[in-house]
Amino acid sequence: MNPVTHNTMRVKKMNQELVRQALKSMKQGTKSMVAQMTGLSVATCGSILNEMLETGELLELDREESSGGRPARLYQYNVNYAYIACVIIRAGVKVHSLTYRVANLAGEAVEEGQQEAGRIDVAAIEKLIDGLISQYPQIRAVGIGVPGAVYQGVINVSDIPELIHAPLEAIIRDKHGIEVILENDMNSTVYGFYRKQEYDSEKSIAVATFLEGSLPGAGLIVDGHIHRGNTRFAGEIAFLPYGISQAEQLRQLHDRETFHSLAAHAVSSLIAVMNPETIALTGSLVQADDIHLIRQECLKYIPEMHMPQLALLEHPDEDYMYGLTTMTLESLAYSLQLVEKRR
């Protein structure tokens, strides 16, 4: 493609995204209002709005009342123009599950459900996504949350062996020609938790999970951005040098006599490396009374002035799905140096 043509198309797409985000934020507006918010010319906004109206991405409302002259056309973004599908893969002690949500462009749920199985592999995930896309052909992006480490669209560490080394992201993208993101469960959870706080400035926080039958993991946000690390391995706190095998680590985490000490080792490591404002603890192995005990254990290593707020995250599933939904919606947007690309 001619470089000039390529640049022109890129600028057009960036302008379209500016208009799109402006309409989403103002709920409804006129051409002049969109131009004022985006900084684009009225003529450019008019051209983009007409194109969006023709494709159905935009809805035209009753014209705005005017004190004189012809009333201005009033537009509203059509949040049902396209859908996304989010699938969360969970590893249980005996039964695994697939939790799914189809949502519109405002993140509102259109359909939700859950499937349980003793075994989950790529075929089972494909079947679910195939069914959702068949039922909702307007799905334009899929987000998949997985219990494990993901690098270049491939799971390389997981509590579900059948998914390790499977190019799940590429399989779904090539099959359906849509945007696909494959994201670690803790990254999605910490992102959802962070976004819900609506901080005034960029913060550093972590969410650490201790689940029955699983090794611990953590999601990290450093200065407002998810920290994944060089090979997307950041947050795999099960690999800290505890001086014991992972089998023994698992045993000690399930023993109430040793749980607090081992959990505090992980939390202290996060504090020393990240110096976060907040660390939220979650998972079936964590009880409300544990937060104080873990804090006291951390104070054996960490000076009190550097201790973050320790909190119990009681409903991590809500943050997980919210985070994955938000990431998937963002994957549809063009990067304008306003939205971090999360692939």
N, C-alpha and C positions, 0 to 999 in steps of 0.2 A: 504494500500500500504506500502511496505517495506520502512522505512525511508531513506535508502541508495538510493533506486531507485527514491524515491520522490526528494531527493536532486540533484541527477544526472539529472533528467528531468528539475528541476528548473534551474540548471546551464546552461543546453542546451538552454532553452528558453531565458535566459538572454543573452547568447552568440548570439543567433539568432537575438535578438532585437538590440544588439550592431552592428552587421553586417548590419541589415536593416537600422538603423539610419545613419550609415557611408555611405552607398550607396545613401541614399536620399540626404545627404548633399553634396557629391562629384559629384552627377549627373551620373557619370560613372567611373569605375575603374577596375583595375586588382586585382587578388587574393593577390598579394604582397602589393598593395596600401591599400586594406581593412585591411590586417593584421597589417600594420604599423599604421593605424588610430585607430584601436580597441585595439591594444596591444595583440591580440590573435595570436596563432601560425599560420603559413601558412597552415599547415595540417588541423587544426580546421576550418579555414576560407574556405578552399577548400571543405571540407565535407558539410558545411552549404550552400555554394554557389551552389553546385551540387543539394542538396535537393530543394533549392528555384527555381532552374532552371527547375527541374522536375515538380514542382507544377504550374509553370507559373508565380510565383511571381517575377521572374528575367528574363531579356532578355539578350541574348548573341549578342553582336555587332561584327563587323569585328574585327579581331585580331589586337592588337596594333603592330605598326611597331617596328622592332627590328634591332639593328645594327649588330646582329649576333645571330645565334641559332634560335630556334623555337619561333615565335611571341607569346606573352602572350595573353590569352583569356581576352576579354574586356566585362564587365558586366554593365548593366543599370537596375535600379529598375523599375519594371512595375507598374506605378502609377494607372493603370486601372485594376490591379489584383483584387481589391475589391472596393466597394463604401460604402459611408455612406449616411444616410438620415437625414436631420434636419427639424424639424417642429416647427414653432413659432406660439403660440396661442395668439391672441390679443383680448382684450375686448374693444369694441367700445361703444359709447353712445347708438346707435341704432342697429348697426350691428357688429357682431364678425367676426373674420377671422382666417384662417389657411394659413400661408405662408410657403412654403416648398422649399427645395433645395436638390437635389441629387448631391453628389460631389465625385470625385476620391480621392485617397490617398495623392494627392498634394493639396487638398482643392479646386480644380478647378471644377466649376459648370458643371454638365452634363445636368441637367434639373432644371428649376425653375418654380414656379407658385403660385397662390393664390386662395383660395376659401372663399367666404363670406356667412354668414348665420345669421339668427336672433337668432339662438340657437346653441350652440356647447356643445356636451357631449362626453363621452368616446366612444360611438358607432361611432360618426362622425370622431374622431381621428383614431380609429381602421380601419375604412373603407379607409381613406386616406393612412395610412401606409401599409395596406394589398395590396392596388393597386400599390403602389410604389415598394414593394418587389416582387410582381407578375411580374411587368415590368422589374425590375432590380434585379434578384435573387442573384447577387453578393454583395448586401448590407449586411454588416457585423455588423453594429452598427447604432443605431438610437439615435439622441439627440432631446429632446423636451423642448422647452422654454415656461415657463408658467408665467402668471401675478399673482404671489402670493408666499407664503412661502411653501417650500417643506421640509419635514422631513421623512427620511427613505423611499424615493420613493413615498410618498403620499403628495398630496397638502392639507394643513390644513387652509390656508387663501388665498382667491382668489376673484377677481372681477367677476368670473364666478361660481355661486353657484353649478351648475351641476357637477363641477369637484372636489369639496371639498370632502375629505375622499375617493376618488376613487384610488385604488392601480394601477395607470396607468403604472408605470414602470414595475411592476411584470406582469401585463396583457400582455404587448407587448413582454417582454422577454420570458415568458412561452409559448406564442403562436408561436413565430418564432425562439426561441433558439439563439438569438443574444444579443449582448451587448446593454443596454439601459441606458441612463442617463436622468434624469428629473431635469431641472435646472431653478432656478428663473431668470426672464427676466433681472433684474438689475445686477445680478452676471455675466450673459453672456455678457451684454453690457459693464460693467466696465472691464471685462477681455479682450474683443476685443479692447477697447480703449487703455488699458494698453499695450497690445502686439504690437499694431501699433506704439507706441511711440519709441520702441526699446531703452529703457533706458540702460545706461552703468552699472548702479547699481540698486539694489532693492529699490523701492520707495513706498510711501503710497499715494494713490489717492482715490477719490470717484466720483461717478456719481449719481446725484440726479435728479429725473424726476418729473415733475408736468404736468400731462395730464388732459385735459378736461374730466370731468365726473368720474375721478378716484382720489383716495387718493394718496399722494406722496409715493415714495419709493426710496431707494438708494442701490447702489452696492459699496462694500468696498474692497479695496486691501491694506493690511497692510504688509509692508516690502516685497513686491513682491508676496504675496499670497492672494488669495481670503479669506476674513474673513466672515465666515458663522455663527459663534456662536455655542453655545452648542446645541440648537435645530433648527439650521438653520434659526433663526429669525432675525439675525443681518441685519440692513439696513431698517427695517420696521419703517421708521420715522413718519408714520401716527400715531403711538402709543406713540409718545413723549407726556409728560404731558403739553399740551398747555393750560389746564384749561378750555377747551370747548369740547363739544361733537363732534363726527366725522361728524355729519350732519352739525354742525356750521362750522367746519373746512373746509368742502367741499364748503360751501357757501362763506366763506372768501377768499378761494383760487381763486374763480371765480369772485371775486369783485376786480377791479383794485385798489380800495382805500385801501384795506387791504392785498392784495396779497404779497407785498414786505415785510411787517412786519412778516407775518407768514412764508414765505419762508426763511427769514433771521434767524428766530428762529430755523428752522431745520438745516440750514447751520452752524450756530454758535454752535449748539450742536455737529455736526460732527467735527468741528474744535477743540473744547475743548476735545473731546474724542480721536480723531485720530491724530490730528496735521499733516494733510496731506500736500503734496507739491502742489497738484492741486485738485480743485473740479470743475467738469464740470456739468453745469446745462442744462437740456434739457426738452422737452415736449411742447405740444401745448400752454400751458399757459405762457411759458417763451418767452419774446421778447428780441431782442438784447440790447435795452436800459435798460432792467431790471438788467443786470449784475452789472452795476455801482451803481444803487440804492440799490440793495441787499448788495453789499459790504459796502456801507456807513452805512447801517442799522446794519450790523455785527460789524462794528467798535465801535458801542455803547457798545458792550460787550467784544470784543476780541482786545487785544493790537495789534497794527499794525505789530509789528515784528513777530507775530505768524500767520498773515493772509496768507492763501495760495493764489495761483493764481486762480482766478475765471474765467471760460471760458464758452462760449456757445457751446454746442455740437449740431451742425446743422444737422448732418445726423446720428442719433443714430441707425437707422435700419441697416445701413451698419456695425456698430460696433457690434450690437446684433448678426447678422448672422455670422460675422467673429468669434466672441467669441464662439458661440455655435458650429460652425464648428470645430474650433481648439480644444475645449474640447472633442468633439465626436471622433475626430481623436486620441487624446491622450488616450481616454478610451480603444482603441485597443492595446495600447502599454503596455508591462509589466513594472512594477515599478522597476527602477534600482537605486532608491534614486536620480534620476535625474529628474524624472517626478512625480509631486505630484498627488496622486490618488484623483480624484475629485468626488467620489461617496459618 
